[in-house]
Amino acid sequence: MVKLRLKRCGRKQRAIYRIVAIDVRSRRDGRALCKVGLYDPINNQTSLNLPAIFHFIEKGAEPTRTVYNILKKAKIFQELSGFFFNPNPLFLSTNKEAISNATMKISWRVRSWLRMNAGGMLNTCKLDGKWCFQWRMNRAEAYYFFI
């Protein structure tokens, strides 16, 4: 399983963190699959590679709580603003108000289906060159809703 987490760089008393996609079994400073961003807590600067982040999240990578807060502060999940995110992000809340607010752009059939099946996992992905929601109930079923 792949996680998006922080990897410490810099010198003593001057920490800088890389945001990396890395296997969960690796050490904190182990070999990363891909560098997807940089976070400097002292100067409060963040640089992110958004296509790489969306690619890894689409493939099932989970950000750690700290990385998730960095991404949320950078408004990465702005297109999904009506959804409630847990510390393990991209799992949909069963709160009916959050579901109805976030699905205003989606047709009434999809809204009624979401109300009946409040569970599962929601990702964003690109399908045929357009951004869409991917709703996954299990590994076999996947539904795509265009934004």
Steps between C-alpha positions, in 0.01 A plus 500: 500500500624848413473804727566868445718602794780730612870424457738714706777695326711802592746547781477504878247754632406583137262224396346490153268218402440339163152370435556160343305198381657208685422140592361473854764244600788740425685708758427870539806593296488192277485485123194675361300409190456865400555847645169687478568813701704699748399645837704756695341550846744776602421730206150353466545424129355212304558390142289218358497296180121478459484253208724257689296538820172436318660204319602330824170576676314360198706181526403461868780672691393640837654819636610500863317739730772766473522480121121505478494822705765654271295405192182632658670830587611526136133446397574187296159355585309817410300329224367258762418775750158361595637171623617434855847350519625271776868483605513213249390724214271438207251291693154648472303595808153362555383854582208559264546881496861467387399257226215721374717814499783334308281336240322814377685478168406134450171383349202401716549129423852506633390701805231247586746214451752670734232553765415129495864384497669735750829319534791395287794700378516811285797605287557755229648386174523592134289301258499588129685823581239624750519509879241278662403342831571130532270332751624158607284266706750213479782386273263374230255791471599851395271782392614821331323835527620794293538833677 
